[in-house]
Amino acid sequence: AIVNNGAEEEKGNALVKATFPLLKACKDINFIGSIEARDIPSGYADVVVCEAFVGNVILKLYEGVGATLISMIIRSKMGALMVKPALKETLKSFDASEYGGAPLLGLKGLVVKSHGSARSVEIRHAIFQCEQFKEEKINEKIEEFIAAEQKAQAEEKSEKK
């Protein structure tokens, strides 16, 4: 899905409006259309596409909301005791240090963008992510896919002539 300010295809800024039809035309992905930021945590989409500024704003908003909710629950001792087992498991899935960072795909090298306030454990996990990408040949797979797409588009154009 592409992050947008509504689900309708005609909504969005110039970049979203230009990107939407490109994603929609890509036959090898399951593009489901636009997604609003509030729908991201529900898992409505497996992959969310947005430009870097929007992505950073969304991440920081969720970090702030998460920290505030945790703080409010912990201040209420009774509430904390009631939700402690479920809360521990849930918090682990939101812990950025577990992941290291977000991969920047489609580059010629391996890049995992960590948070500016990342601790050593997050940097270590980011390095492990890069190692995993290298082992799985992620960049090569992206290059092969793009080359195949370009070849298919060129063949399609030549057939139309």
Residue pairs with C-beta under 8 A, 6 or more apart in sequence:
1 31
1 32
1 33
1 34
1 35
1 44
1 45
1 47
1 48
1 49
2 12
2 16
2 19
2 20
2 23
2 31
2 33
2 34
2 35
2 48
2 49
2 50
3 16
3 34
3 35
3 36
3 37
3 40
3 48
3 49
3 50
3 54
3 55
3 58
4 11
4 12
4 16
4 20
4 34
4 35
4 36
5 11
5 12
5 36
6 12
6 34
6 36
7 33
7 34
7 35
7 36
8 34
9 20
9 24
9 33
9 34
10 17
11 34
12 20
12 34
15 51
16 34
19 49
20 33
20 34
23 29
23 31
23 49
24 31
24 33
26 149
28 145
28 149
32 44
32 45
35 44
35 45
35 48
37 58
37 61
39 45
40 48
40 58
40 62
41 62
50 58
55 102
62 94
63 96
66 94
70 87
70 91
73 79
73 80
73 83
73 87
74 80
80 87
92 98
96 115
96 118
96 122
97 118
97 119
97 121
97 122
97 125
98 125
99 122
99 125
99 129
100 112
100 114
100 118
100 122
100 123
100 124
100 125
100 126
100 127
100 128
100 129
101 112
101 113
101 114
101 115
101 118
101 122
101 125
101 126
101 129
102 112
102 113
103 110
103 111
103 112
103 113
103 129
103 133
103 138
104 111
104 112
104 113
105 138
105 142
106 142
107 139
108 139
109 139
110 130
110 133
110 134
110 138
110 139
111 130
112 126
112 127
112 129
112 130
114 122
114 123
114 126
115 122
118 126
133 139
